[in-house]
């Protein structure tokens, strides 16, 4: 019997495969940041486009669609935090002959495009060309910002990629890929890797605003913790309850901030790792006088990555410090409570000793009182017996009975005492 997840797990390695591409081609890539509600809205929006083209809509569990819509091809992918829309269309070899080159997004219904659910995180145009009919320098100056140009050979020297990592007037970044002798499948893999570099770069940078906000909160918390540490060191016993309350509130604030940003920082770290992996996968090498994508990312992303990593480590360290300070203060309070409890127990023991002594005194008095009572009864009995022929005077009879009565009463009291205390 197969495991119920066997088929899904087997097909996981084939999820979102790159599709073959053939230059010349224009590609437009749009990434929308979504939550659960807008993710479903994105699937519904895709279904609307497919219905308009008389194509079947995806089911409720679909997270990847590739479809030919005639004038363009569509690739839709639903990820954990974002949805990517990739539009592709074939273009002519003279795509750069005009002032503004054709893009794939121009073939998409604009009204439908303007209503994409979610918040736009990234937009990117990619042009695949096998060769250029005009001067390469002139062509790049037409498409990219020359002063920010980043270029390298990729795919082990079989292709060339040019970009500037800038937003152009239409709101899109741009990449030009000279495919050279690359096969269609290799072109498809390379394009997907380039798109993922841009997508994951932007997703990774979402942790930067959170890190900056967290830094201000952490700075205030660290100052408060330092003040609390100094106050605890010089605190009197009467101040400890208030200090513990302040420290508990500070711990709550730190843990709340940690909970609010931990998932974002973890995702940022994972996205940065994906960027590094994709850059490694494109197998780029330096072009004379040009900066590579890896070098650009290293220089420009390192400060942001360090800021996010430092904020995460700072949160963890502060949380541990607050925890240690709380344990220290609680230990001090517990120790003082133990001392108070010990003093209370000592007082209680002293009181118990006094009570035992009083009880012994009361028991002695009780023996005397009961003996006196019974001796009186014997005297009364002797007076009555004297009239019946009792040969001894009542006083003598009472005096003779006194030791025996006292001994019996004392033995009875001791027996009762032992019985009570054994229980």
Helices and strands as residue ranges (DSSP letters): H 6-11, G 12-14, E 25-33, H 36-52, E 64-68, E 73-78, E 82-90, G 104-107, H 110-113, E 119-129, H 136-143, G 146-148, E 150-154, E 159-163, E 173-178, H 184-204, H 206-233, G 237-239, H 240-281, E 285-286, H 293-387, H 394-422
